[in-house]
Amino acid sequence: MIDFHCHVDLYDRPKAVLREAVRRRCWLLAVTTTPVAWKGTCELVSSASRVRVAAGLHPELVATRYRELELLCSLCERTKYVGEVGLDGSKRHSSSMRRQREVFDGVLSACSALGGRVLSIHSRGAVSLVLDHLASHRDAGTPVLHWFSGTVEELWRARRAGCWFSVGPAMLRGEKGRRLVAAMPPDRVLTETDGPLARGPGRVPLFPWDVQEAERTIAGLWGTSVAAVRRQLLANLRRLATARG
């Protein structure tokens, strides 16, 4: 199982979650919301196999944490993975868009200078702007659009730009999400949970192994078996993990 976007450090009992994820042989990308969280998250997962840590600065926090950009750029030298980064155009965070764009541009510039990184990107309410930034930094690496919620037209633009997509149970519960995933190239799709921020029935936080729900839904959308979906997802992950960035 693959959870390519999980906030491991934000669970109430992160060590217990990690132990269970390891027991179930889950592959995790532990994204961070601030560069300051990088060190602690690395220490948290140090003994867990199949876990990688991404250095990030969540766009929702840029208004108060934008001064951490320099630290984030320095951390990009120490990891192949960068996230969660991106832009948030929702009404609540639109007032910080100028700062968000400065930070996102700075991160992409740093990744370009380093030869490219794998980026887990937030794009809620700002897909077109995110794609504009990526078009200006074509050497930044491999963009993986986390929980894509744009239009079908924006999806096709993202496909043409070479973007990947990580999709989870919460996204796939809605008709729009299922329609978007059905239009994504199967060889550029990975599963995620966005746990514990994303929640399941009864408002219970999603855990890494809950990607099984996403696998079953994807199997229906692709007209194939869960086993075939898992093989495709694993092949995708291996290709991404060995890519330059």
Buried (B, 14 or more C-beta within 10 A) or exposed (E): BBBBBBBBBBBEEBEEBBEBBBEEEBBBBBBBBBBEBBEEBBEBBEEBEBBBBBBBBBBBBBEEBBEBBEBBBEBBEEBBBBBBBBBBBEEEBEEBBEBBBBBBBBBBBBBBEBEBBBBBBBBBBBBBBBBEBBEEBEBBBBBBBBBBBBEEEBBEBBBEBEBBBBBBBBBBBEEEBBEBBEEBEBEBBBBBBBBBBBBBEEEEBBBBBBBBBBBBBBBEBBEBEBEBBBEBBBEBBEEBEEEEB
